[in-house]
């Protein structure tokens, strides 16, 4: 998320396609996926406390955030291109 330049929204259905292969693509499947995804997101945010992410009824809102690791001048920008 440190690469984001502006707020980005990702719908639950798109997240389910990427991360929820074991959930059916019906109303109940999306609801269960969303519930479990938010539980795991809370755990991620314990480690990456600078993550500026907000679950909404429609999906996730990602906002620019500080990197989760300290950058060293020149190295990160070189790796990212």
N, C-alpha and C positions, 0 to 999 in steps of 0.2 A: 504494500500500500504506500510505501514511501515513494514509489514512482508516479503516483497519481498527481495530476496537476489540478484536478477539480473533482467535485463530488460525483460519484458514479453509483447508479442503482442497478442491481442485478435481481431479476425476478426469481421467485422460488422455483418455478418450473425449470429455468436455466440452471440453477444450482443443483436441482435434483438430477438433471441429465448428466451433469459433471460428477457429482458425488453420491448420488442415491440410486445406483443401479439395482439394488435389492428391494426397492419400494415400487409398488404399482403406481401407474400414472392415472390414478383416480382421486376423488376428493379425499378419501381416507388416507391413501398413500402419501399424498402431498402433505396432509396435516401431520402424519406420523414422521415423515422426513423432516419437516420444519421443526417439530418439537425436539427430535434428536439432534438436528444440526445446531440448534440454539444451545442445547446442553454442551455440546462439544466446543462451540464457539466461546462459551464462558470459560472453559478450561484453557483455550488458546489465549484468551485475553489475560489470564493470570500470568502467563509467561511473557506475552507481548502486550504489556500494559499500555503502551503508546498507541495501540491499534485504535483508530477512530472509526468504529463500525457500529451501525445501529440496525437491529432487526426491525422490520415494519410488517404490517399485514400483507404487503405486496412483495416483499423481498428484503434484500440487504441494501443499506446505504453505506458505501465506503467513502471515506473522506481522506484527504492527504494526511499522512501520519509520519512521525519520525521513524527512522530505521530501527529495527529490533536489535541490531548490533551496532557497535560503534564503528564509524567509518574512518579510514586512514586516508588522508589527502592523496589524491591521485590514483589510488588503487581501485576504489569502488567505481569511479568514473571511467577508468580504463576497462574494467570488466563489463560494464553496462554498455560500452560502445560509445 
